[in-house]
């Protein structure tokens, strides 16, 4: 079984000055958090709440290592569930 490696740390571009980098991380954090909040609101409503939550984590994963590790774990879990679903055999009806 070839499982994806959990990334170690994001490599920020060396040409970007720290105020811009900080502002960009704040922007990404706000966008990711707002997307996750919208996903949580959509959970009881008719809509793709869980997909929107994963998209919010994906937005956060572009800048934050903890979110990238979480996305890797989610990806591994989804692959395991798909494998389990594909191998599931329907019980014989009598």
Biopython code that builds the backbone (N, CA, C, O; Angstrom):
import numpy as np
from Bio.PDB.StructureBuilder import StructureBuilder

atoms = [
    (1, "UNK", "N", (0.824, -1.169, 0.000)),
    (1, "UNK", "CA", (0.000, 0.000, 0.000)),
    (1, "UNK", "C", (0.878, 1.244, 0.000)),
    (1, "UNK", "O", (1.709, 1.437, 0.887)),
    (2, "UNK", "N", (0.681, 2.066, -0.991)),
    (2, "UNK", "CA", (1.458, 3.295, -1.100)),
    (2, "UNK", "C", (0.638, 4.455, -0.572)),
    (2, "UNK", "O", (-0.245, 4.956, -1.267)),
    (3, "UNK", "N", (0.919, 4.891, 0.654)),
    (3, "UNK", "CA", (0.176, 6.000, 1.236)),
    (3, "UNK", "C", (0.959, 7.284, 1.026)),
    (3, "UNK", "O", (2.190, 7.280, 1.059)),
    (4, "UNK", "N", (0.234, 8.402, 0.807)),
    (4, "UNK", "CA", (0.934, 9.671, 0.597)),
    (4, "UNK", "C", (1.700, 10.100, 1.842)),
    (4, "UNK", "O", (1.291, 9.822, 2.969)),
    (5, "UNK", "N", (2.806, 10.774, 1.618)),
    (5, "UNK", "CA", (3.612, 11.277, 2.715)),
    (5, "UNK", "C", (2.995, 12.565, 3.250)),
    (5, "UNK", "O", (2.488, 13.383, 2.483)),
    (6, "UNK", "N", (3.040, 12.740, 4.578)),
    (6, "UNK", "CA", (2.569, 13.976, 5.174)),
    (6, "UNK", "C", (3.664, 15.021, 4.981)),
    (6, "UNK", "O", (4.811, 14.799, 5.368)),
    (7, "UNK", "N", (3.313, 16.167, 4.380)),
    (7, "UNK", "CA", (4.337, 17.153, 4.085)),
    (7, "UNK", "C", (4.963, 17.736, 5.347)),
    (7, "UNK", "O", (4.334, 17.757, 6.405)),
    (8, "UNK", "N", (6.200, 18.208, 5.235)),
    (8, "UNK", "CA", (6.917, 18.704, 6.409)),
    (8, "UNK", "C", (6.655, 20.172, 6.669)),
    (8, "UNK", "O", (6.234, 20.514, 7.774)),
    (9, "UNK", "N", (6.877, 21.049, 5.722)),
    (9, "UNK", "CA", (6.651, 22.479, 5.935)),
    (9, "UNK", "C", (6.551, 23.181, 4.592)),
    (9, "UNK", "O", (7.253, 22.829, 3.644)),
    (10, "UNK", "N", (5.670, 24.181, 4.515)),
    (10, "UNK", "CA", (5.599, 24.925, 3.261)),
    (10, "UNK", "C", (6.837, 25.790, 3.076)),
    (10, "UNK", "O", (7.402, 26.291, 4.049)),
    (11, "UNK", "N", (7.251, 25.962, 1.852)),
    (11, "UNK", "CA", (8.420, 26.777, 1.543)),
    (11, "UNK", "C", (7.959, 28.120, 0.996)),
    (11, "UNK", "O", (7.525, 28.193, -0.153)),
    (12, "UNK", "N", (8.043, 29.201, 1.801)),
    (12, "UNK", "CA", (7.602, 30.501, 1.307)),
    (12, "UNK", "C", (8.576, 31.049, 0.263)),
    (12, "UNK", "O", (9.778, 30.796, 0.346)),
    (13, "UNK", "N", (8.073, 31.787, -0.704)),
    (13, "UNK", "CA", (8.961, 32.372, -1.702)),
    (13, "UNK", "C", (9.923, 33.357, -1.051)),
    (13, "UNK", "O", (9.519, 34.126, -0.179)),
    (14, "UNK", "N", (11.186, 33.347, -1.458)),
    (14, "UNK", "CA", (12.183, 34.206, -0.824)),
    (14, "UNK", "C", (12.094, 35.649, -1.322)),
    (14, "UNK", "O", (12.623, 36.544, -0.664)),
    (15, "UNK", "N", (11.447, 35.905, -2.453)),
    (15, "UNK", "CA", (11.380, 37.250, -2.997)),
    (15, "UNK", "C", (10.298, 38.107, -2.327)),
    (15, "UNK", "O", (10.315, 39.328, -2.484)),
    (16, "UNK", "N", (9.374, 37.514, -1.598)),
    (16, "UNK", "CA", (8.244, 38.244, -1.031)),
    (16, "UNK", "C", (8.634, 38.827, 0.319)),
    (16, "UNK", "O", (9.199, 38.136, 1.166)),
    (17, "UNK", "N", (8.326, 40.107, 0.510)),
    (17, "UNK", "CA", (8.636, 40.743, 1.797)),
    (17, "UNK", "C", (7.650, 40.274, 2.854)),
    (17, "UNK", "O", (6.539, 39.850, 2.535)),
    (18, "UNK", "N", (8.059, 40.353, 4.110)),
    (18, "UNK", "CA", (7.243, 39.796, 5.185)),
    (18, "UNK", "C", (5.898, 40.485, 5.361)),
    (18, "UNK", "O", (4.946, 39.785, 5.708)),
    (19, "UNK", "N", (5.721, 41.805, 5.153)),
    (19, "UNK", "CA", (4.360, 42.354, 5.326)),
    (19, "UNK", "C", (3.378, 41.793, 4.306)),
    (19, "UNK", "O", (2.226, 41.505, 4.633)),
    (20, "UNK", "N", (3.846, 41.639, 3.059)),
    (20, "UNK", "CA", (2.961, 41.069, 2.046)),
    (20, "UNK", "C", (2.642, 39.618, 2.372)),
    (20, "UNK", "O", (1.495, 39.186, 2.258)),
    (21, "UNK", "N", (3.650, 38.877, 2.772)),
    (21, "UNK", "CA", (3.460, 37.464, 3.116)),
    (21, "UNK", "C", (2.468, 37.324, 4.269)),
    (21, "UNK", "O", (1.591, 36.460, 4.238)),
    (22, "UNK", "N", (2.609, 38.172, 5.280)),
    (22, "UNK", "CA", (1.709, 38.130, 6.436)),
    (22, "UNK", "C", (0.287, 38.479, 6.012)),
    (22, "UNK", "O", (-0.668, 37.820, 6.423)),
    (23, "UNK", "N", (0.148, 39.524, 5.182)),
    (23, "UNK", "CA", (-1.184, 39.928, 4.715)),
    (23, "UNK", "C", (-1.828, 38.809, 3.897)),
    (23, "UNK", "O", (-3.027, 38.556, 4.011)),
    (24, "UNK", "N", (-1.017, 38.141, 3.072)),
    (24, "UNK", "CA", (-1.545, 37.035, 2.261)),
    (24, "UNK", "C", (-2.020, 35.885, 3.147)),
    (24, "UNK", "O", (-3.071, 35.299, 2.884)),
    (25, "UNK", "N", (-1.263, 35.555, 4.186)),
    (25, "UNK", "CA", (-1.670, 34.479, 5.086)),
    (25, "UNK", "C", (-2.945, 34.842, 5.837)),
    (25, "UNK", "O", (-3.793, 33.979, 6.060)),
    (26, "UNK", "N", (-3.093, 36.099, 6.229)),
    (26, "UNK", "CA", (-4.329, 36.538, 6.890)),
    (26, "UNK", "C", (-5.501, 36.410, 5.920)),
    (26, "UNK", "O", (-6.575, 35.947, 6.305)),
    (27, "UNK", "N", (-5.301, 36.818, 4.661)),
    (27, "UNK", "CA", (-6.354, 36.701, 3.657)),
    (27, "UNK", "C", (-6.752, 35.242, 3.437)),
    (27, "UNK", "O", (-7.941, 34.925, 3.392)),
    (28, "UNK", "N", (-5.779, 34.364, 3.302)),
    (28, "UNK", "CA", (-6.057, 32.938, 3.089)),
    (28, "UNK", "C", (-6.764, 32.354, 4.311)),
    (28, "UNK", "O", (-7.693, 31.559, 4.167)),
    (29, "UNK", "N", (-6.333, 32.738, 5.502)),
    (29, "UNK", "CA", (-6.965, 32.231, 6.724)),
    (29, "UNK", "C", (-8.425, 32.672, 6.795)),
    (29, "UNK", "O", (-9.298, 31.867, 7.122)),
    (30, "UNK", "N", (-8.696, 33.927, 6.496)),
    (30, "UNK", "CA", (-10.084, 34.409, 6.533)),
    (30, "UNK", "C", (-10.939, 33.719, 5.473)),
    (30, "UNK", "O", (-12.074, 33.329, 5.745)),
    (31, "UNK", "N", (-10.397, 33.570, 4.266)),
    (31, "UNK", "CA", (-11.153, 32.901, 3.201)),
    (31, "UNK", "C", (-11.452, 31.449, 3.573)),
    (31, "UNK", "O", (-12.562, 30.966, 3.350)),
    (32, "UNK", "N", (-10.471, 30.757, 4.136)),
    (32, "UNK", "CA", (-10.678, 29.366, 4.535)),
    (32, "UNK", "C", (-11.681, 29.232, 5.671)),
    (32, "UNK", "O", (-12.538, 28.348, 5.654)),
    (33, "UNK", "N", (-11.570, 30.116, 6.660)),
    (33, "UNK", "CA", (-12.489, 30.055, 7.805)),
    (33, "UNK", "C", (-13.913, 30.380, 7.379)),
    (33, "UNK", "O", (-14.855, 29.722, 7.820)),
    (34, "UNK", "N", (-14.083, 31.397, 6.520)),
    (34, "UNK", "CA", (-15.428, 31.740, 6.041)),
    (34, "UNK", "C", (-16.013, 30.577, 5.245)),
    (34, "UNK", "O", (-17.201, 30.279, 5.372)),
    (35, "UNK", "N", (-15.202, 29.923, 4.435)),
    (35, "UNK", "CA", (-15.680, 28.782, 3.657)),
    (35, "UNK", "C", (-16.087, 27.629, 4.573)),
    (35, "UNK", "O", (-17.096, 26.969, 4.322)),
    (36, "UNK", "N", (-15.325, 27.386, 5.614)),
    (36, "UNK", "CA", (-15.681, 26.322, 6.566)),
    (36, "UNK", "C", (-16.969, 26.672, 7.298)),
    (36, "UNK", "O", (-17.813, 25.800, 7.500)),
    (37, "UNK", "N", (-17.138, 27.929, 7.699)),
    (37, "UNK", "CA", (-18.371, 28.344, 8.385)),
    (37, "UNK", "C", (-19.574, 28.164, 7.479)),
    (37, "UNK", "O", (-20.618, 27.687, 7.924)),
    (38, "UNK", "N", (-19.442, 28.542, 6.203)),
    (38, "UNK", "CA", (-20.541, 28.329, 5.251)),
    (38, "UNK", "C", (-20.846, 26.838, 5.136)),
    (38, "UNK", "O", (-22.014, 26.453, 5.073)),
    (39, "UNK", "N", (-19.827, 26.004, 5.107)),
    (39, "UNK", "CA", (-20.032, 24.552, 5.039)),
    (39, "UNK", "C", (-20.752, 24.017, 6.257)),
    (39, "UNK", "O", (-21.614, 23.147, 6.134)),
    (40, "UNK", "N", (-20.410, 24.527, 7.441)),
    (40, "UNK", "CA", (-21.085, 24.089, 8.665)),
    (40, "UNK", "C", (-22.553, 24.518, 8.638)),
    (40, "UNK", "O", (-23.427, 23.775, 9.085)),
    (41, "UNK", "N", (-22.823, 25.714, 8.115)),
    (41, "UNK", "CA", (-24.209, 26.174, 7.996)),
    (41, "UNK", "C", (-24.973, 25.294, 7.016)),
    (41, "UNK", "O", (-26.157, 25.027, 7.219)),
    (42, "UNK", "N", (-24.313, 24.845, 5.963)),
    (42, "UNK", "CA", (-24.973, 24.008, 4.948)),
    (42, "UNK", "C", (-25.212, 22.568, 5.402)),
    (42, "UNK", "O", (-25.985, 21.850, 4.767)),
    (43, "UNK", "N", (-24.570, 22.131, 6.483)),
    (43, "UNK", "CA", (-24.735, 20.727, 6.898)),
    (43, "UNK", "C", (-26.195, 20.341, 7.137)),
    (43, "UNK", "O", (-26.631, 19.326, 6.595)),
    (44, "UNK", "N", (-26.977, 21.098, 7.921)),
    (44, "UNK", "CA", (-28.375, 20.682, 8.110)),
    (44, "UNK", "C", (-29.283, 21.086, 6.953)),
    (44, "UNK", "O", (-30.402, 20.583, 6.853)),
    (45, "UNK", "N", (-28.833, 21.970, 6.089)),
    (45, "UNK", "CA", (-29.632, 22.427, 4.957)),
    (45, "UNK", "C", (-29.359, 21.546, 3.744)),
    (45, "UNK", "O", (-28.355, 20.836, 3.696)),
    (46, "UNK", "N", (-30.261, 21.598, 2.763)),
    (46, "UNK", "CA", (-29.986, 20.824, 1.552)),
    (46, "UNK", "C", (-28.864, 21.479, 0.753)),
    (46, "UNK", "O", (-29.069, 22.494, 0.088)),
    (47, "UNK", "N", (-27.717, 20.904, 0.826)),
    (47, "UNK", "CA", (-26.547, 21.446, 0.140)),
    (47, "UNK", "C", (-25.328, 20.607, 0.453)),
    (47, "UNK", "O", (-25.366, 19.765, 1.350)),
    (48, "UNK", "N", (-24.261, 20.823, -0.266)),
    (48, "UNK", "CA", (-23.049, 20.012, -0.081)),
    (48, "UNK", "C", (-22.172, 20.536, 1.056)),
    (48, "UNK", "O", (-21.056, 20.992, 0.807)),
    (49, "UNK", "N", (-22.652, 20.478, 2.288)),
    (49, "UNK", "CA", (-21.929, 21.029, 3.426)),
    (49, "UNK", "C", (-20.565, 20.414, 3.644)),
    (49, "UNK", "O", (-19.587, 21.136, 3.840)),
    (50, "UNK", "N", (-20.477, 19.098, 3.615)),
    (50, "UNK", "CA", (-19.190, 18.452, 3.879)),
    (50, "UNK", "C", (-18.174, 18.745, 2.779)),
    (50, "UNK", "O", (-16.979, 18.862, 3.052)),
    (51, "UNK", "N", (-18.638, 18.863, 1.551)),
    (51, "UNK", "CA", (-17.736, 19.189, 0.448)),
    (51, "UNK", "C", (-17.199, 20.610, 0.605)),
    (51, "UNK", "O", (-16.026, 20.865, 0.333)),
    (52, "UNK", "N", (-18.052, 21.532, 1.042)),
    (52, "UNK", "CA", (-17.628, 22.920, 1.241)),
    (52, "UNK", "C", (-16.634, 23.005, 2.398)),
    (52, "UNK", "O", (-15.687, 23.789, 2.337)),
    (53, "UNK", "N", (-16.835, 22.213, 3.448)),
    (53, "UNK", "CA", (-15.895, 22.193, 4.573)),
    (53, "UNK", "C", (-14.526, 21.705, 4.107)),
    (53, "UNK", "O", (-13.506, 22.299, 4.456)),
    (54, "UNK", "N", (-14.496, 20.635, 3.328)),
    (54, "UNK", "CA", (-13.230, 20.118, 2.810)),
    (54, "UNK", "C", (-12.582, 21.148, 1.883)),
    (54, "UNK", "O", (-11.357, 21.271, 1.867)),
    (55, "UNK", "N", (-13.374, 21.881, 1.120)),
    (55, "UNK", "CA", (-12.825, 22.935, 0.265)),
    (55, "UNK", "C", (-12.197, 24.038, 1.112)),
    (55, "UNK", "O", (-11.151, 24.575, 0.746)),
    (56, "UNK", "N", (-12.819, 24.381, 2.234)),
    (56, "UNK", "CA", (-12.242, 25.381, 3.132)),
    (56, "UNK", "C", (-10.920, 24.920, 3.712)),
    (56, "UNK", "O", (-9.980, 25.705, 3.830)),
    (57, "UNK", "N", (-10.846, 23.655, 4.071)),
    (57, "UNK", "CA", (-9.579, 23.109, 4.571)),
    (57, "UNK", "C", (-8.539, 23.118, 3.457)),
    (57, "UNK", "O", (-7.357, 23.353, 3.708)),
    (58, "UNK", "N", (-8.975, 22.863, 2.236)),
    (58, "UNK", "CA", (-8.065, 22.927, 1.092)),
    (58, "UNK", "C", (-7.513, 24.330, 0.876)),
    (58, "UNK", "O", (-6.339, 24.494, 0.543)),
    (59, "UNK", "N", (-8.351, 25.335, 1.065)),
    (59, "UNK", "CA", (-7.884, 26.717, 0.963)),
    (59, "UNK", "C", (-6.834, 26.985, 2.035)),
    (59, "UNK", "O", (-5.789, 27.571, 1.751)),
    (60, "UNK", "N", (-7.105, 26.562, 3.255)),
    (60, "UNK", "CA", (-6.139, 26.755, 4.339)),
    (60, "UNK", "C", (-4.844, 25.981, 4.082)),
    (60, "UNK", "O", (-3.764, 26.413, 4.483)),
    (61, "UNK", "N", (-4.964, 24.840, 3.416)),
    (61, "UNK", "CA", (-3.784, 23.993, 3.170)),
    (61, "UNK", "C", (-2.796, 24.627, 2.209)),
    (61, "UNK", "O", (-1.652, 24.181, 2.124)),
    (62, "UNK", "N", (-3.209, 25.658, 1.482)),
    (62, "UNK", "CA", (-2.269, 26.316, 0.582)),
    (62, "UNK", "C", (-1.212, 27.106, 1.341)),
    (62, "UNK", "O", (-0.155, 27.411, 0.789)),
    (63, "UNK", "N", (-1.485, 27.445, 2.612)),
    (63, "UNK", "CA", (-0.547, 28.257, 3.385)),
    (63, "UNK", "C", (-0.134, 27.669, 4.729)),
    (63, "UNK", "O", (0.897, 28.063, 5.274)),
    (64, "UNK", "N", (-0.911, 26.739, 5.275)),
    (64, "UNK", "CA", (-0.660, 26.274, 6.635)),
    (64, "UNK", "C", (-0.404, 24.767, 6.648)),
    (64, "UNK", "O", (-1.161, 23.990, 6.066)),
    (65, "UNK", "N", (0.677, 24.371, 7.323)),
    (65, "UNK", "CA", (1.104, 22.973, 7.324)),
    (65, "UNK", "C", (0.103, 22.070, 8.040)),
    (65, "UNK", "O", (-0.108, 20.934, 7.615)),
    (66, "UNK", "N", (-0.515, 22.551, 9.118)),
    (66, "UNK", "CA", (-1.472, 21.713, 9.855)),
    (66, "UNK", "C", (-2.667, 21.381, 8.965)),
    (66, "UNK", "O", (-3.204, 20.276, 9.041)),
    (67, "UNK", "N", (-3.086, 22.320, 8.127)),
    (67, "UNK", "CA", (-4.210, 22.056, 7.229)),
    (67, "UNK", "C", (-3.791, 21.103, 6.112)),
    (67, "UNK", "O", (-4.589, 20.278, 5.666)),
    (68, "UNK", "N", (-2.540, 21.215, 5.660)),
    (68, "UNK", "CA", (-2.041, 20.306, 4.628)),
    (68, "UNK", "C", (-1.985, 18.877, 5.169)),
    (68, "UNK", "O", (-2.322, 17.929, 4.459)),
    (69, "UNK", "N", (-1.561, 18.723, 6.421)),
    (69, "UNK", "CA", (-1.533, 17.399, 7.037)),
    (69, "UNK", "C", (-2.952, 16.849, 7.209)),
    (69, "UNK", "O", (-3.195, 15.660, 7.002)),
    (70, "UNK", "N", (-3.878, 17.721, 7.589)),
    (70, "UNK", "CA", (-5.275, 17.303, 7.732)),
    (70, "UNK", "C", (-5.849, 16.864, 6.390)),
    (70, "UNK", "O", (-6.569, 15.868, 6.322)),
    (71, "UNK", "N", (-5.538, 17.595, 5.325)),
    (71, "UNK", "CA", (-6.007, 17.208, 3.990)),
    (71, "UNK", "C", (-5.434, 15.855, 3.574)),
    (71, "UNK", "O", (-6.123, 15.055, 2.942)),
    (72, "UNK", "N", (-4.185, 15.601, 3.924)),
    (72, "UNK", "CA", (-3.582, 14.312, 3.609)),
    (72, "UNK", "C", (-4.299, 13.192, 4.346)),
    (72, "UNK", "O", (-4.548, 12.129, 3.777)),
    (73, "UNK", "N", (-4.626, 13.423, 5.596)),
    (73, "UNK", "CA", (-5.354, 12.403, 6.371)),
    (73, "UNK", "C", (-6.759, 12.195, 5.836)),
    (73, "UNK", "O", (-7.243, 11.064, 5.795)),
    (74, "UNK", "N", (-7.420, 13.270, 5.427)),
    (74, "UNK", "CA", (-8.761, 13.147, 4.835)),
    (74, "UNK", "C", (-8.677, 12.344, 3.545)),
    (74, "UNK", "O", (-9.515, 11.477, 3.295)),
    (75, "UNK", "N", (-7.664, 12.628, 2.721)),
    (75, "UNK", "CA", (-7.489, 11.906, 1.458)),
    (75, "UNK", "C", (-7.263, 10.420, 1.699)),
    (75, "UNK", "O", (-7.820, 9.585, 0.986)),
    (76, "UNK", "N", (-6.451, 10.080, 2.696)),
    (76, "UNK", "CA", (-6.190, 8.679, 3.031)),
    (76, "UNK", "C", (-7.483, 8.011, 3.498)),
    (76, "UNK", "O", (-7.785, 6.889, 3.091)),
    (77, "UNK", "N", (-8.248, 8.701, 4.355)),
    (77, "UNK", "CA", (-9.499, 8.139, 4.873)),
    (77, "UNK", "C", (-10.492, 7.891, 3.737)),
    (77, "UNK", "O", (-11.143, 6.847, 3.699)),
    (78, "UNK", "N", (-10.611, 8.852, 2.807)),
    (78, "UNK", "CA", (-11.547, 8.697, 1.687)),
    (78, "UNK", "C", (-11.132, 7.513, 0.817)),
    (78, "UNK", "O", (-11.981, 6.736, 0.381)),
    (79, "UNK", "N", (-9.827, 7.372, 0.562)),
    (79, "UNK", "CA", (-9.365, 6.235, -0.245)),
    (79, "UNK", "C", (-9.668, 4.911, 0.443)),
    (79, "UNK", "O", (-10.049, 3.947, -0.221)),
    (80, "UNK", "N", (-9.503, 4.846, 1.771)),
    (80, "UNK", "CA", (-9.825, 3.626, 2.505)),
    (80, "UNK", "C", (-11.319, 3.316, 2.420)),
    (80, "UNK", "O", (-11.704, 2.161, 2.240)),
    (81, "UNK", "N", (-12.162, 4.344, 2.550)),
    (81, "UNK", "CA", (-13.597, 4.124, 2.489)),
    (81, "UNK", "C", (-14.035, 3.681, 1.095)),
    (81, "UNK", "O", (-14.902, 2.818, 0.955)),
    (82, "UNK", "N", (-13.433, 4.274, 0.068)),
    (82, "UNK", "CA", (-13.765, 3.856, -1.302)),
    (82, "UNK", "C", (-13.343, 2.421, -1.559)),
    (82, "UNK", "O", (-14.065, 1.660, -2.203)),
    (83, "UNK", "N", (-12.166, 2.050, -1.052)),
    (83, "UNK", "CA", (-11.694, 0.673, -1.211)),
    (83, "UNK", "C", (-12.640, -0.291, -0.481)),
    (83, "UNK", "O", (-12.969, -1.356, -1.004)),
    (84, "UNK", "N", (-13.069, 0.083, 0.715)),
    (84, "UNK", "CA", (-13.988, -0.758, 1.474)),
    (84, "UNK", "C", (-15.322, -0.887, 0.749)),
    (84, "UNK", "O", (-15.912, -1.967, 0.717)),
    (85, "UNK", "N", (-15.800, 0.217, 0.166)),
    (85, "UNK", "CA", (-17.070, 0.192, -0.539)),
    (85, "UNK", "C", (-16.986, -0.674, -1.796)),
    (85, "UNK", "O", (-17.923, -1.410, -2.107)),
    (86, "UNK", "N", (-15.866, -0.587, -2.520)),
    (86, "UNK", "CA", (-15.696, -1.398, -3.729)),
    (86, "UNK", "C", (-15.615, -2.888, -3.407)),
    (86, "UNK", "O", (-16.072, -3.710, -4.201)),
    (87, "UNK", "N", (-15.046, -3.250, -2.269)),
    (87, "UNK", "CA", (-14.886, -4.653, -1.901)),
    (87, "UNK", "C", (-16.077, -5.217, -1.133)),
    (87, "UNK", "O", (-16.088, -6.400, -0.793)),
    (88, "UNK", "N", (-17.074, -4.387, -0.859)),
    (88, "UNK", "CA", (-18.228, -4.835, -0.085)),
    (88, "UNK", "C", (-19.072, -5.772, -0.924)),
    (88, "UNK", "O", (-19.374, -5.497, -2.086)),
    (89, "UNK", "N", (-19.450, -6.896, -0.305)),
    (89, "UNK", "CA", (-20.275, -7.869, -1.005)),
    (89, "UNK", "C", (-21.653, -7.878, -0.356)),
    (89, "UNK", "O", (-21.789, -7.926, 0.866)),
    (90, "UNK", "N", (-22.658, -7.831, -1.204)),
    (90, "UNK", "CA", (-24.036, -7.830, -0.731)),
    (90, "UNK", "C", (-24.361, -9.216, -0.178)),
    (90, "UNK", "O", (-24.048, -10.227, -0.806)),
    (91, "UNK", "N", (-24.995, -9.262, 1.005)),
    (91, "UNK", "CA", (-25.351, -10.581, 1.533)),
    (91, "UNK", "C", (-26.411, -11.259, 0.657)),
    (91, "UNK", "O", (-27.275, -10.598, 0.081)),
    (92, "UNK", "N", (-26.325, -12.584, 0.569)),
    (92, "UNK", "CA", (-27.284, -13.335, -0.246)),
    (92, "UNK", "C", (-28.662, -13.263, 0.382)),
    (92, "UNK", "O", (-28.819, -13.517, 1.576)),
    (93, "UNK", "N", (-29.661, -12.918, -0.421)),
    (93, "UNK", "CA", (-31.040, -12.870, 0.052)),
    (93, "UNK", "C", (-31.635, -14.277, -0.030)),
    (93, "UNK", "O", (-31.456, -14.980, -1.025)),
    (94, "UNK", "N", (-32.344, -14.678, 1.028)),
    (94, "UNK", "CA", (-32.929, -16.027, 1.047)),
    (94, "UNK", "C", (-34.411, -15.962, 0.898)),
    (94, "UNK", "O", (-35.077, -16.997, 0.892)),
]
sb = StructureBuilder()
sb.init_structure("model")
sb.init_model(0)
sb.init_chain("A")
sb.init_seg("    ")
for serial, (resi, resn, name, xyz) in enumerate(atoms, 1):
    if name == "N":
        sb.init_residue(resn, " ", resi, " ")
    sb.init_atom(name, np.array(xyz, "f"), 0.0, 1.0, " ", f" {name:<3s}", serial, name[0])
structure = sb.get_structure()
